[in-house]
Amino acid sequence: MRDVSSTFEAYREGVRHLWNTQFLGVLQSSGDTWSLRDTFDDVCASLFAALVLGPLGIPISEASLQALPGGGTSAPMPMLQFHVVPRGPRAPIHINRTLPRGGYWDHPPTMLLPGDADLRFVRWYDFDELGRRDLKYYEVHIIASSTHPQISGRAALIECEYCTVHVDSADATSFATAAGGDAER
């Protein structure tokens, strides 16, 4: 697997700067704030395809068009080719309480060790979608956990600073089929 954390971090920095310096000012005088937020998310999907997927040789799919919240879905699909790996001795994590995912992120455990779980990238996440954005969290899908089997299948939030992102080229070629996406886009 190849570490692509720097590619993800460069994208994150670019789109949060775009939101905070351009869209946020327009948003404050806009009559339709949610529509402008949706426009920003559409721009970010195009940027994700151009700045992340393209350079990594990964086909565009339905899941990859929802790199930021909004995206019109409350049940986003994981991008299975991107493995999010906790680093350090312990990484704080906020696991969604319900299946399917709801609005509470307080299911135990609250810390993961590297190797505790197979986490796959879903999208960046901020609690406030209309204020200043930091894109502090990766939303992930927990594929499996040998140490905490009760969290398998749940959504979770993990701070970007506590993890790295890796891509497996074998996952990249099989992604569209496994996630139900459309690789022809």
N, C-alpha and C positions, 0 to 999 in steps of 0.2 A: 504494500500500500504506500501511496505517495502522500506526503504532508502538503496540503494545499491551504493551510491556515493563512499564509500571507496574501493569497488571492482573495480569500473570504474577507480578511481584514481590510484590504484596499477597497473592495466593493462597499463594505459597511461604512468606511470613512467617507467615501464619495457620496453615497446616497443620503446619509444623515446630514452631511454638509449642505447638499442640495435642498433638503427639506427645511433645515433650520435657517438658512440664509435666503432662500427664494420663496418656497411655497408657504412657509409659516406667516410671513408678512402679508402675502396676498390672502391667505386664509382668514386672517383677522378682519379683513374688510369684505370678505365674500359673503354673499347671501346664501350660498349652498356649500357649506363646509364639507359635508360628506362626499359630495360629487368631486370636489377638488382633491380630497384625500384619495378617492378612487382613481382619479387621473394620475396622481403621484404614484400610486401602486402600479398602474399600467406602465408608466415610464420606468419604474424600477424593474419590472419584469423584463422589459426590453434590454435594459442595462445588464441585468443578470445574465441574460442569454448572450449578450455581446462581450461582456467583460469576464465572466466566469465560465460558463458552459463552452462557448466557442474556443477560447484558448486551451481548455482542458480536453477538447475533442469529445464532449458529451452531447448527445442529441437533445434537442428541446422537447419537452413533454408537458402535459397538462400540469403536473406537479411543479415543474420549474417555473411556471408562469405565476406562482403565488409566493414569491420570495419574501414578501412582506404581508402583514395582516391586512385585512380588507379582503381583497381577492374574491369576495362574494361567497366564501364558504366557511362554515363553522367546523367542518371536518376535513381539514387539509390532508393531502396525501404526503407521506414521507418521500424524500428523494433518496432512495435506497443505496445509491452509489456513494453517498457521503456519510462516512462514519465520524461521529463526534465522540472524541475520546477524552474523558476527564484526566486532568494532569495534577501533579502535586500529590501530597499525601492524602488529602481529602478534598473533594469538590462539592460545594453546596448545590443542591438541586431542589426544585419545586415540582412535585409530581401532582398531576391532576387527580382530583378526588374521585371522579366518576368515569364510567365507561358507558356510552361514548363521552368524550371530553365535555366538561362544563366550565363554569367560571371560577372554581376554587382550586388553588394550587397548594394544598396542604396535606397531601397523603404522605405517610412515612415510607421510606426513610428520607431524611433531609440532607444527607451526605452520601456521596459515592466514592469508592476507591477506584483507581484505575483497574479495569478488568471486571468490575462488578456487574456491568450491564452492557449490552449491545445497543448503542444509541444511534439513530439515523436522523439526519438533518431534515427538518420540515420547512422552517422559515425563520427569519429574525422576528423578534417580538418586543413590543413596548406596551406597557399597560395603558398609556395615554396616547391615542392615535391622532389627537388634534392639537397637542401641545408640542413643546420642544422634545425632540426625539434623540435618544442615545443609541437605540438598537442594542441594548445591553444584553439581551438574552437570545440564545438559540432556542427555538421551540424544537423539540426532538420527539421521535416516536421510540419507545422502548420496545425493541424486538424481543429481547429475552434477558433474564438475569438469573444466574445460577445461585447467587447469594440472597436475592430477594425475589423469588418467583412470582409473588403476588403483584408486582409492578409491571410484569410483561403485558404488552399491548396498550399501555397507558401513554398519554401525552405528558411531557415534562418541559420545564424551563431550566436552562443551565446558563450561567453567565459566561459570555464569550471569553473573558479573561482566564477562566478556569479550565479551558479545554482546547484541544487542537482538532482540526478537521482533516480527514484523510479520504482519498479516493482510491477505489480499487477498480482497475480497468476492466476486470471481468464483470463487476457489478454494473459498470457504465454501459456495457453493450447489452446486458440483459434487463436493464432498468425499465425501459418502456413497457415491456411485456409484464414484468412482475408487479409494477405499480398500477397497471391498467391505463398507462398514459399513451399518448399518440406520438411516436417518434418521427412521424412524417411532417410535423409542423415546421 
